[in-house]
Amino acid sequence: QVQLVESGGGSVQAGGSLRLSCTASGRIFDTIAMGWFRQGPGNERELVASITRGGSAVYIDSVKDRFAISRDNAKNTMYLQMNSLKPEDTAVYYCNTAPVPDGSFSWGQGTQVAVSS
């Protein structure tokens, strides 16, 4: 399986911003839809945002107008710009194929985002 590496997480105060990156090894990245998932304490992993290979994006309601997903197929990299962060955004963030991981990639280690009030 192709590997994914997430980075860019950290600890911020509410209202702050972070930019996450997801880099894929291999040459299939630009052929498939990708997404950002998150798993908060005691919660199941959920899809937060997804982007087609052409750049069309979909978001869950709780992050609309705050998060922006983008991708650079030439760099095999996807991004998540997170603004106006809230404590409820605290989670480990992962990337994978979307809307449902199809086995093209194994899960990476994720990147931790912690938002304090």
Long-range contacts (C-beta under 8 A, 24 or more apart in sequence): 1-103, 1-104, 1-105, 1-106, 2-26, 2-28, 2-29, 2-104, 2-105, 2-106, 3-105, 3-106, 3-108, 4-94, 4-95, 4-96, 4-105, 4-106, 4-107, 4-108, 5-108, 5-109, 6-93, 6-94, 6-95, 6-108, 6-109, 6-110, 6-111, 7-111, 8-111, 9-92, 9-93, 9-110, 9-111, 9-112, 9-113, 9-114, 10-112, 10-113, 10-114, 11-114, 11-115, 11-116, 12-85, 12-113, 12-114, 12-115, 12-116, 13-115, 13-116, 13-117, 14-85, 14-86, 14-87, 14-115, 14-116, 14-117, 15-84, 15-85, 16-85, 16-115, 17-81, 17-82, 17-83, 17-84, 17-85, 18-82, 18-85, 18-113, 19-79, 19-80, 19-81, 19-82, 20-79, 20-80, 20-82, 20-93, 20-111, 20-113, 21-77, 21-78, 21-79, 22-77, 22-78, 22-79, 22-80, 22-95, 22-108, 23-75, 23-76, 23-77, 24-76, 24-77, 24-78, 24-105, 25-76, 26-76, 27-76, 28-104, 29-73, 29-76, 30-73, 30-74, 30-76, 32-97, 32-102, 32-104, 33-97, 33-98, 33-99, 34-71, 34-78, 34-95, 34-96, 34-97, 34-98, 35-69, 35-95, 35-96, 35-97, 35-98, 35-99, 36-69, 36-78, 36-80, 36-93, 36-94, 36-95, 37-93, 37-94, 37-95, 37-96, 38-89, 38-91, 38-92, 38-93, 38-94, 38-113, 39-91, 39-92, 39-94, 39-110, 40-88, 40-90, 40-91, 40-92, 41-90, 41-91, 43-91, 45-94, 47-98, 47-99, 48-80, 48-93, 49-80, 50-98, 50-99, 51-78, 51-98, 62-88, 63-89, 82-113, 85-113, 85-115, 86-115, 87-115, 87-116, 87-117, 88-115, 89-113, 89-115, 90-114, 90-115
